[in-house]
């Protein structure tokens, strides 16, 4: 411990191996909550390094529950959360549209951090019961194309840093563990569409994903949404290229903040979620889900044009395939 703290005081970066060992030792309860908080504060003050994120990630995966969906190639669609915008469940709606289009979606999600409803909240509101049983999860993926992995059942190591993270959070200080959620999907997905709340996060995740070697798309809206919000310009970064887009390029109107509002209660959030998949939502809600779904499909099918991917997403929603995927998922997991 003294050696780690000295490194942090001297602004030194932990190696990937040191960060992994530290995480494992935390799960073995070798450190007090106060010591863990000191470490997290030291990293936060200096700024987390890519090797540290990769090491913590490996430690969380090694001490957690792994899932195996091979030979299927799966995509995860997720935002970092914590953007404070209280949007409706855009990523989760997109998951069902992409799955309805015939792709395999393995989402890793949790309860809301800063909004009314996270992925786990809205699915649980439909009667879904979460599990980490690989056979049950595989059956869901095979029979409806979608599976949800509720994070607390898998990333066991998060339990041991929770008190320190909470203490720092009460001081208004985040920690590097806020960044790890999208990186510890227990099935190690082949593809990922990730939304980040700012350009700094986007650059950091790009470096991490390039080291991991998966096909990815990282999106951020310039006004601070951790998804494509259509409220202004947005930037998309892929493995080999990056672009800045305007909503008008895709024939879509620029939206207002209130168009994306997720409601004041879980019941309201569930109603918005259902209205989208039942194709009776507002045009704004429909457009923002379709554009996020299309970019997820584009991560998988980069040889297709964006307009082709958008057409695939639209057909999944308007034909009822996305809704049928939700209904089948609920049937299999209730």
N, C-alpha and C positions, 0 to 999 in steps of 0.2 A: 504493500500500500504506500509506504513512504516513498519508494522509488517512483511509482506512478504519479503521486502528487508533486514530487520534485520536477518530473518531466513537464507536467502541466504548468507549474509556476514558471519554468524556464521557456515556456511557449513551444516545447518540443511536441512532435506528433507521435502518437503510438503507432507501431507497425500493425499490419493486419493481424498477425499472429498474437501480438500483445493484447489487442482489443478483443479478439476471440477468447483468449484465456481469461481476460478480466470478466467477460460476460459469463463464462462458465463458472468462475469462482463466485460471482454474485449469486448464481442459482444454487450454489452449494452453501450459501449463507455465510460466507467467510468475511463479509463486511457489514457494518451497521448501516442503517438508513442515513445517518449523518455523513458517513464516509462516502456513500454512493452519491449523495447530494453534492458533496464537495467535488467529486470527480466530474459529475455532469455540469456543474457550474463552471469548473475550470475549462472544460471543452467548449462550453457555450461562449465563454468570454473570448477565447482564442479563435473560435470558428472550427467546426468539425471538418476533418479531412476525409478524402475518399477512402483511404486505407482503413480508417477507423470505422466508417460506415460498413465497409465490406466485412471487417472483422466481427463487429457486433452482429451483422446479419448472419454470418456463418455460425456464430455462437447460438443465436436464437433458433436457427434451423436445426442445429445439432441437438439442442436440448428440448426441442418441441416434437410435435407429432407430424409425420410426413404422410402425404397422400401420393398415390401412383395412379395416373390415368392413361398411361401409355397403352396402346400405340396412338391414342388420340393426341392431336396437336390442339392445345387449348389457348384461349386468350383471356386475360383479365382486364377489366375496364374499371378504373378506380381513380379517385381524386385523393390528394393528400389530406383534404379536410382542413378545418381550422381557418377558412378564409373569412368567417364571420358574416357571410352573406345570407344565410338561412334560405338557400335555394331548395326547390323540391328535389326529389330523388332522380336526378338526371342520369347519372351513371348506371343506376340499377334499372331504370326504364330501358336504357340503351342495351343493357345485357340481354334483356328478353327479346328485343328487336333483332339483335345480332344472332342469338340462338334460334329465333324463329326463321331466320334466313338460311339456316342449315349449318352454322358454325358451332363449334363446341366452346362454351364459355364457363370458366371456372373462376368464380369471383371469390375474393378474400376480403371480408368486410367486418364492420363492427357497429356498435351503437353510435349515435351521433356524438360528435365532439363539440360542435358549435352551432348546430342547427336543430330543428325540432325532430327531424327523422333521418337517421342513417340507414344504410342498407339492411342491417339486422333489425332495426325498429320496424321498417315497413313490411318486411317479410314475416316477422313474428306477428304483426297485426293481422296477417292473413291466415294465422293458425299454424305457420310453419314451426316445426320443432328441429332445433339444430343438433347435429351429431358430428363426431369425428370418426365414425365407422367407415372405413374405406370402401367396403362392399356396398353399403347403402348409398354412399356418395357416387360411386361409379355407376350404380344402377340409375340414379337420377340423371347423370351426364349422358348415359347411353339412351335413355328412354325419352328425355325431353330436351337434351342439348345444353342444360344449364345445371350448375351446382353452386351452392353457396357454402363457403367455409367460414364459420363464425370464429373470428380471430382468437378470442379467449380460450377456445377449446384446442388450439394448436400452438400458438407461440407462448409456451409455458413460462419462458424466461421473463416475459413482460410483467408477470406477477411480482417479481422480486425487485423491480425498479419502480413499481407503481407508487409506493409511499414517498420516495424521493422526488419523483416527477410531480406528484400532487403538491408537495411542499414548495417546490420551485414555481409551480403554476400559480399558487396563491400569492407569490411575489411578482407575478406577471412575467416570469422567465420561462420560456420553453426549453426543451432539451433536444439533443440529437435523436432521442428515441421517438420524437414526434415525426421524424422523417422515415422511420424504418417500416411502418405499416405496409406500404405498397411493395416493399422489397422482400417480405417474408411470406409470400404466398406459399403454402406448404407443398404445392405440387410443382413448383418451379415452372411456371407457364412458358410456353414457347413464344408467345407474343404478349405484349402489354400496351394498352393505351392508358397513359397516366396524365392526370391533370394537376398542375402545380399553380400555386397562388401568385407567384412572381417569377421574374426572369432569373434571379439569382438561384432559386430552387431548381428551375429548369436546367440551368447550366450544370449544377451539381449532380442532378440525377442523370444527365446525359453522360457525364464522365463515369458514373457508377454503372450504368447500363452497358456502356461500351466495354467495360471490364467483364461484365457478366456474359456478354456474347449472345443476347437474345434480340429478336426483332422488336423494335419499340417505336412508339410515337409518343412524344411528350407535348402536351398542349398547355398554353396559358393565355388568358385574356389580359390585355394590357391594363385593364381597370381592376385587376385583382381577383378575378374568379378562378377557381381551380378546375375549370372545365371550359369548353367553348361556350361562351354565354350569349354571343351575337349582340352584345351591348356595345360593341366597338371592334377594333381590330384584334386579331389573335395570332399568336405565333405557334407553329408546329415544327418540332424537331424530330427528324428520323435518324436512323443509323448513319446515313451518308449525306443527308441534306437537310435544309431548313427553309421555311417559307413564312412570310407574314401575309395574312389574308384579311380581306374585308368581307363582311356579310353580303354586301351587294354583288360580289363576284359570283355568288351561288344563287342569285335571285332572291335573297332573303332580306327582309326588312331589319333595320337596326332596332333592337328591343330596348325596353326600359327596365329598370331594376325591379319594378313591381310586377312585370310579366313573369319573373322567375321566382316569385315569393313562394315559400314552401308551406305557409300556413302558420297558425298559432297553436295548433294542437296536432297530435298524432292522427286523429280522425280526419282532420283537414288534409294532412299530408297524404294519407292513404287514399282519400277521394281524388286528389290531383293525380296520383300515381295510376289509379284505376281508370280515370277518365282518359289518360293518354293512351294506355294500352287498349282501351275500348274504342279508340279513335273518335272521341267526342270532346276532346279538350279544346282549349283556345288554339288558334293558329300559331301564336308565339310559343306556347309550350310544346306543340308538335314539332315546330321547326327546330327548336334547340335540341330536342332529343334526336331528331333525324340527323342533324349535322354531326353530333357526337357519335352516333351509331355508324354513320358513313365513314368517318375517319378511323374508327376501330376496324371496320371491314378493310379499309385501305391499308392498314398496317399488315394485314394478312395477304391482301391481294394488291400489292403495289404495282403490278403490271396493268391493273385496271385504272381508268381515269376516275377522278373523284365523282364526276357526274354518274358514272356507272355504279359506283358504290352507293351513292345517294339513292339511285333508282332501286337497288336491291333492298336497302333499308326501308324505303317507302312502301315497297310491295309487301314486305314482311308485316308492317304495321297495318296497312289498309286492307290486306287480304284476311286479317284475323289470325295469321300464323303466330305473331308475337303474343297475342292474348291466349291462344291455345297452349303455347309454351308455358305461360304463367299458370294456367289452370292445371295442366299436367304436373307441373312442378309442385304445386300445392297438394294435389292428390297424392303424389309420391312421398311427400315430406311432412304430412300432418299427422 
